[in-house]
């Protein structure tokens, strides 16, 4: 950075260009008379006394006593430290005033529903499947798999993305129809049964064999859905093995970033060109864009994001609660086209 650029940054402390010239002249050349300053600094003669008064008020210069006035600069470390101290004090005072003036917020009570009746639990899960608009992510043992099978098939026929994890007990059940319409993985061993609908509602069903208790918790609170989604991805989905992957159809709709990344990687690894339509939020408000999907950026335990290129630029897209990507995804509509060799 040049000396000229360094002195220009004094404007951040409220100095005008002419005030900077006077202060700079006195710092570099030592004490001077007003006539000498006008000549050296190149400031208009009619303005010079106004400039002196402003710099005196800001604590940047001093004037010698006596008839012949000599002006000198207050050293930078002294002058700017004082100004910084005043600015810090003002900042704290203003912040405290704003904080004390904020209206009291209403206490937030997240929606939670405890169920300990198996009939009520399975009816609630059925209703979630029937009311879903874009995406169902679920892990099911055999009894609930049997009961929800036809509703999951109907959801797939409506164009929903149906993502299922089954357990070893499903080997005793014919899932051949589901295989043609849903993405299915098989997990070795048992874990809680979970259903996440459109990233808006989730239910966790626990069948505790040791205590012979069965219960479920249904909730619509976003942070809790995020936690359950994270658990499902790492504990249920990742240790599982594919039975059926993403098939080609008109489009896939996703509300969840990690399953979006999974689909993108599967299609790209099999020679497909991908385009996408993304609806979401940025720091500047809502966004609705379309473009070419360029790939994914996945760091286990940290982020699941993908890249979409528009005429404007390449955007990174992450989950609804993401803090680091350009766009917080609410919906991805994904289209795949086979690349001709």
C-alpha positions in Angstrom: 0.0 0.0 0.0 1.4 3.4 -1.0 1.8 6.4 1.4 -1.0 8.2 -0.5 -3.4 5.2 0.0 -2.5 5.0 3.7 -3.3 8.7 4.3 -6.6 8.4 2.3 -7.8 5.8 4.9 -8.0 8.7 7.4 -11.4 9.4 5.8 -12.6 6.4 7.9 -12.0 8.7 11.0 -14.2 11.4 9.5 -11.5 13.6 7.8 -12.3 15.4 4.6 -9.7 15.3 1.7 -8.4 18.8 2.6 -8.2 18.0 6.3 -6.2 14.9 5.4 -3.8 17.1 3.3 -3.2 19.5 6.2 -2.7 16.8 8.8 -0.4 14.8 6.4 1.7 18.0 5.8 2.2 18.6 9.5 3.0 15.0 10.2 5.6 14.7 7.5 7.1 18.2 7.6 6.8 19.3 11.2 5.2 22.5 12.7 4.4 25.3 10.2 2.7 28.6 9.8 -0.7 28.9 8.0 1.0 30.4 5.0 3.5 27.6 4.7 0.8 25.0 5.1 -1.3 26.5 2.3 1.7 26.4 0.1 2.9 22.9 1.0 -0.5 21.1 1.4 -2.1 22.8 -1.6 -5.3 23.8 0.1 -7.3 27.0 -0.7 -6.3 30.0 1.4 -10.0 31.0 2.2 -10.5 27.5 3.6 -7.4 27.1 5.8 -8.8 28.5 9.1 -11.9 26.4 8.9 -9.7 23.4 8.3 -7.6 24.3 11.4 -10.7 24.7 13.5 -12.0 21.2 12.4 -8.7 19.5 13.1 -8.5 21.2 16.5 -12.0 20.0 17.4 -11.0 16.4 16.3 -7.9 16.6 18.4 -5.5 16.1 15.5 -3.5 19.4 15.7 -2.3 21.9 18.3 -1.6 25.7 18.0 1.3 27.5 19.7 0.5 30.5 21.9 1.5 34.0 20.9 0.9 36.3 18.0 2.6 34.2 15.3 0.5 31.0 15.2 2.5 27.8 14.6 0.5 24.6 13.9 1.7 21.2 14.7 0.3 17.7 14.4 -0.7 15.6 17.3 1.1 12.2 16.9 -0.9 9.5 15.2 -0.8 7.0 18.1 -2.2 9.7 20.5 -4.8 11.2 18.2 -6.2 8.0 16.7 -6.2 6.2 20.0 -8.4 8.9 21.4 -10.8 8.8 18.4 -11.0 5.0 18.5 -11.8 5.1 22.3 -14.6 7.6 21.6 -16.0 5.5 18.8 -15.8 2.3 20.9 -17.6 4.0 23.8 -20.3 5.3 21.3 -20.7 1.8 19.8 -21.2 0.2 23.2 -23.7 2.9 24.3 -25.7 2.7 21.1 -25.7 -1.2 21.2 -27.0 -1.1 24.8 -29.7 1.4 23.9 -30.9 -0.7 20.9 -30.9 -3.9 23.1 -32.9 -2.2 25.8 -35.4 -0.8 23.3 -36.1 -4.2 21.6 -39.7 -5.5 22.2 -40.0 -8.6 24.4 -40.2 -11.7 22.2 -43.0 -14.2 22.7 -41.7 -17.4 24.2 -41.4 -20.1 21.5 -43.0 -23.4 22.2 -42.1 -26.0 19.5 -44.8 -28.4 18.3 -44.2 -31.8 19.9 -46.6 -34.7 20.0 -46.0 -37.8 22.1 -47.7 -41.0 21.0 -47.7 -44.4 22.7 -50.4 -46.2 20.7 -49.2 -48.2 17.7 -52.4 -47.6 15.8 -52.1 -43.9 16.3 -48.4 -44.0 15.3 -49.0 -45.8 12.0 -52.0 -43.7 11.1 -49.9 -40.5 11.6 -47.1 -41.9 9.4 -49.7 -42.9 6.7 -51.1 -39.3 6.8 -47.6 -37.9 6.5 -47.0 -40.0 3.3 -50.4 -39.0 1.9 -49.9 -35.3 2.6 -46.3 -35.0 1.4 -45.7 -32.7 -1.6 -42.1 -33.5 -2.7 -40.1 -35.9 -0.6 -40.5 -38.8 1.9 -37.4 -40.1 3.7 -38.2 -43.2 5.9 -36.7 -46.2 7.6 -39.1 -49.1 8.2 -39.1 -52.5 9.9 -41.3 -55.2 8.5 -44.7 -54.4 10.3 -44.7 -50.7 9.2 -43.3 -51.5 5.8 -46.2 -53.9 5.1 -48.7 -51.3 6.3 -47.2 -48.3 4.4 -46.2 -50.1 1.2 -49.2 -49.1 -0.9 -49.2 -45.5 0.4 -45.5 -45.2 -0.5 -46.2 -46.6 -4.0 -49.0 -44.1 -4.4 -46.7 -41.3 -3.3 -44.1 -42.3 -5.9 -46.8 -42.4 -8.6 -47.7 -38.8 -7.7 -44.1 -37.9 -8.5 -42.7 -37.7 -5.0 -39.1 -38.7 -4.3 -39.5 -41.7 -2.0 -36.3 -42.7 -0.1 -36.5 -45.9 2.0 -34.2 -47.8 4.3 -35.3 -51.3 5.2 -33.9 -53.8 7.7 -33.1 -57.5 7.5 -36.6 -58.5 8.5 -37.8 -57.1 5.1 -36.2 -60.2 3.4 -39.4 -61.9 4.3 -41.5 -59.4 2.3 -41.9 -58.8 -1.4 -40.7 -55.3 -2.2 -40.3 -55.8 -5.9 -42.9 -53.0 -6.7 -41.2 -50.5 -4.4 -37.8 -51.3 -6.0 -39.1 -50.0 -9.4 -40.4 -46.7 -8.0 -38.3 -45.8 -4.9 -34.7 -45.4 -3.8 -34.1 -48.2 -1.3 -31.2 -49.2 0.9 -30.9 -52.2 3.3 -29.3 -51.6 6.6 -27.6 -54.5 8.5 -29.0 -54.5 12.1 -31.8 -52.4 13.5 -32.2 -48.7 14.3 -35.2 -46.5 15.2 -37.8 -46.1 12.5 -37.8 -42.5 11.2 -40.0 -40.6 8.8 -39.2 -37.1 7.5 -41.8 -35.4 5.3 -40.8 -32.5 3.0 -38.2 -31.4 5.6 -41.3 -29.9 7.4 -42.3 -32.7 9.8 -40.6 -35.7 11.3 -41.6 -38.7 13.4 -39.3 -41.0 15.4 -40.7 -44.4 16.4 -38.9 -46.3 19.1 -39.6 -50.0 19.9 -37.6 -50.8 23.0 -37.5 -54.6 23.2 -35.7 -54.7 26.6 -38.4 -52.6 28.3 -41.2 -53.7 26.0 -42.2 -50.1 25.3 -43.3 -48.5 22.0 -43.7 -44.8 21.5 -43.2 -42.1 18.9 -42.5 -38.4 18.9 -43.8 -36.2 16.1 -42.5 -32.7 15.6 -42.3 -29.8 13.2 -39.5 -27.8 14.8 -36.8 -27.1 12.2 -33.7 -27.5 14.4 -35.0 -30.8 15.7 -35.8 -32.0 12.2 -32.2 -31.0 11.2 -30.9 -33.1 14.1 -33.0 -36.1 13.1 -32.1 -35.7 9.5 -28.4 -35.7 10.4 -28.9 -38.8 12.5 -30.8 -40.6 9.7 -28.0 -39.8 7.2 -25.1 -40.9 9.4 -26.6 -43.7 11.4 -29.3 -45.2 9.2 -28.4 -44.3 5.6 -24.6 -44.4 5.3 -24.1 -47.9 6.7 -26.7 -49.3 4.3 -26.3 -50.9 0.9 -28.3 -49.9 -2.2 -31.1 -52.2 -3.4 -32.4 -49.7 -5.9 -30.9 -46.4 -6.9 -32.3 -43.3 -8.6 -34.2 -44.2 -11.8 -34.6 -41.8 -14.8 -38.0 -40.1 -14.8 -39.3 -36.6 -15.8 -37.8 -35.0 -12.6 -36.8 -35.7 -9.0 -37.9 -33.2 -6.4 -35.7 -32.9 -3.3 -36.1 -30.9 -0.1 -33.0 -32.3 1.6 -29.4 -31.4 0.6 -27.7 -34.7 1.3 -30.1 -36.8 -0.7 -29.8 -34.2 -3.5 -26.0 -34.7 -3.5 -26.5 -38.5 -3.4 -28.7 -38.4 -6.5 -26.4 -36.0 -8.3 -23.4 -38.3 -7.7 -25.3 -41.4 -8.8 -26.4 -39.8 -12.1 -23.1 -38.1 -12.9 -21.2 -41.4 -12.2 -23.4 -43.1 -14.8 -22.9 -40.5 -17.6 -25.8 -38.2 -17.2 -25.9 -34.4 -17.8 -27.9 -32.7 -15.1 -29.9 -29.5 -14.9 -31.7 -28.1 -11.9 -34.3 -25.6 -10.7 -33.5 -24.3 -7.2 -35.8 -22.4 -4.9 -34.3 -21.1 -1.7 -33.0 -18.2 0.3 -29.9 -16.1 0.4 -28.7 -13.3 2.7 -30.6 -10.9 0.3 -33.9 -12.7 0.2 -35.6 -15.4 -1.8 -34.0 -16.9 -5.0 -35.5 -18.9 -7.9 -32.8 -20.0 -10.4 -32.2 -22.7 -13.0 -29.0 -23.9 -14.5 -26.5 -26.8 -15.0 -25.5 -28.9 -12.1 -21.7 -29.0 -12.0 -21.1 -31.4 -9.1 -21.1 -31.8 -5.3 -19.0 -30.6 -2.5 -19.4 -33.0 0.4 -17.3 -33.0 3.6 -18.6 -35.8 5.9 -20.0 -34.4 9.1 -19.6 -30.8 7.9 -21.6 -30.1 4.7 -23.5 -31.6 1.8 -23.7 -29.0 -1.0 -23.9 -28.9 -4.7 -23.0 -26.4 -7.4 -25.4 -25.0 -10.0 -24.2 -22.7 -12.8 -26.5 -20.0 -14.3 -25.7 -17.3 -16.9 -24.8 -15.1 -13.9 -22.4 -17.3 -11.9 -21.9 -20.6 -10.1 -23.8 -20.9 -6.8 -23.2 -23.3 -3.9 -26.4 -24.7 -2.5 -26.8 -26.3 0.9 -29.5 -27.4 3.3 -32.2 -25.2 4.8 -30.2 -24.4 7.9 -26.8 -23.9 6.1 -24.6 -21.1 7.1 -21.8 -21.3 4.6 -23.3 -21.8 1.1 -24.7 -19.1 -1.2 -28.2 -20.6 -1.2 -30.2 -22.3 1.5 -32.2 -24.8 -0.5 -36.0 -25.2 0.0 -36.5 -27.3 -3.2 -34.4 -28.8 -6.0 -36.1 -30.0 -9.1 -33.5 -32.3 -10.8 -33.5 -33.4 -14.5 -31.1 -35.9 -15.9 -30.2 -36.5 -19.6 -27.9 -39.3 -20.8 -24.8 -38.0 -22.5 -24.5 -39.5 -26.0 -21.1 -41.1 -26.7 
